[in-house]
Amino acid sequence: MAVGTAQPPVRRGFRLSVGARNQIYGLIFISPWLVGVLAFTAYPILASLYYSFTLYNVIQEPRWVGLQNYVVMITQDPQFPIIIYNTIYFVVIGLPSAIVVSFLLAALLNNPMVGRPVFRTIFFLPSIFPVVAVAMVWLWIYNPNYGLINSSLAALGLQVIPWLSSPALAKLSLILIGVWGQGATIVIFLAALQDVPRELYDAAKVDGATGFHRFWHLTIPLCTPSILFVLITGLIGWFQYFTLPFIMTQGGPVQSTNVYAYYLYQNAFTFFKMGYASALSWILFVIIVIFAFLAFRSSGKWVYYAGG
Amino acid sequence: MTELSATVQREVSQPSVRSAHRGQVLSRVVLYAVLIILSLLFLMPLLWMVSTSLKDTVQTYTVPPIWVPWPMRFQNYPEALVAQPFGTFFLNTFQYAFLSGIGAILSASVVAYGFSRIPWKGRDVLFFVCLCTMMIPFQVRMIPLYLIFRNLHWLNSYNPLIIPAYFGSAYYIFLLRQFFMTIPHELSEAARIDGAGEFSIFWRIILPLARPAIAVVGLFQCIDAWNDFIGPLIYLNQPTLFPVSLGLQRFLGQFVEKLAWPYLMAASTVVILPVVVVFFFTQRTFIEGIAVSGIKG
């Protein structure tokens, strides 16, 4: 027997290929998400679809009614066009306002300066305030007689502004609060702006581009990926707008701030019309997907990815 | 050398350069002026809140508005916090915010590891699905979730607010996955060749490297839980269990008829304060976390 004969160790059991081993490990690692998405997302979505075809008041068993909820929603419910209009108003006016203001503030912060962290903190903080506290503070600011702005106006002998009592103004008043709380967006845009290479600005300056020209044709296009991100996450968020109208105006005055999510909540937890609320939620889902898809589709035309 | 500097000196003193300089100084002044004005505008609600919280009834309803009440009524704070059991509300919120923060860290890191550090079939498709779930509005899951938790007898407990955090949230998974992907593959490969199991690579190599990103996840989830309103609104209706968000809203219902704005502002200040304090200690983590999610997005 030759000493040191190299014998391969006897393998007990079977040996997995690298691919199979990786496959199993991969699935094990993502299993919390897999279980969670099935239990807390997939199942609820399908259950919601089922309930949307029923009348369900929680006390009694769901009663199948086919498309009745959807038909009633579109043809008979007088609130439905109101909530659609209000919600689209918030999305179409609120989101672009938030994006534009945040971008401009970020552009301001992007200049060489002393104390940028201080200014950035001031703009950012409102975005992490508990929303209930925000509602309280602004309810008081918007107080018709003694609120910050109105009492100042009254002292000057000017007319007070019906911030939350005028149907025409209420939505804008709420949007203002939303714009005030866009701190996270400002931070995202600032990071994107700081990513723009200085050399490009210098080259543009040499070519004689003015400040505005540089901003419009250089800065903005190079930030379009972040703008797209903010746009899509913003769409998803603003369509679900709920808490401020719920706490501050309860959908009023005269239904002017009755947004989709508020009406949905009422149907589910105040009127206990779970079937109808489920139908409403699916329509909202479809609307959001359509808008997000359109935004994404359009992005090919206006989003510029530097470096692929 | 002297010739060059003389040239430069002549250049700098030319009227065109001087006025360009003046233009530069002017634009800096304008910049700071604008920033300071905007900062004051942004701070005004906060300042007004604190200012009102220290007023008595007479000062509150004075026209024109008083900014610095004198004397300052500090007892508004203890009086407000006793009117509702705010101590309980605070403890409640700490409790489930902390537990859900841990859950977010554990689940997001494990799942993100699976989506980034191991090559397997279907990985990227499933990750795309994971991302798509972010598009799903809460409303469409809300009612069945409520019914599920009702059937589990989890209503009026913190389980609906804590347990789902242990199953991964798409946003945190996305954040950590992007981060994990920046760690060189050679590190994992070397460990694998040395015979290390996947779990120990995860625990001993990747996690320690990802400490800043994990801090972001924990921090964001805790703040999110602190600020959460809809979740507690739907799942809790026993006042002793209320977190600060519901407690504060209930406060509004209790006081609005009596028009006790100073108390409401004092309570609001106290509810906002922890978030501000946490922010000041974790600024860098916060800002970087948000910036990263926006760029890589």
Interface residues (C-beta under 8 A of the other chain):
Chain A: G19 N22 Q23 Y25 G26 L27 I28 F29 I30 P32 W33 L34 V35 G36 V37 A39 F40 T41 Y43 P44 I45 A47 S48 Y51 V58 L105 L108 L109 N111 M113 P117 F119 R120 T121 I122 F123 F124 L125 P126 I128 F129 P130 V131 V132 A133 A135 M136 V137 W138 L139 W140 I141 N143 N145 Y146 L148 S151 S152 A154 A155 L156 W180 A184 V187 I188 F189 L190 A191 A192 D195 P225 S226 F229 V230 T233 I236 F239 Q240 F242 T243 I247 Y260 A261 L264 Y265 A268 F269 M274 A277 S278 L280 S281 W282 L284 F285 I288 V289 A292
Chain B: R28 L31 Y32 V34 L35 L38 S39 F42 L43 M44 P45 L46 W48 M49 T52 T60 Y61 T62 V63 P64 P65 S107 V110 V111 Y113 G114 F115 I118 P119 W120 K121 R123 L126 V129 C130 T133 M134 M135 I136 P137 F138 Q139 V140 R141 M142 I143 P144 L145 Y146 L147 I148 P164 Y166 F167 G168 I173 E198 F202 I223 W226 N227 F229 I230 I234 V244 S245 L246 L248 Q249 L252 W261 L264 M265 A267 S268 T269 V271 I272 V275 V276 F279 Q283 F286 I287 I290 A291 V292 S293 G294 I295 G297
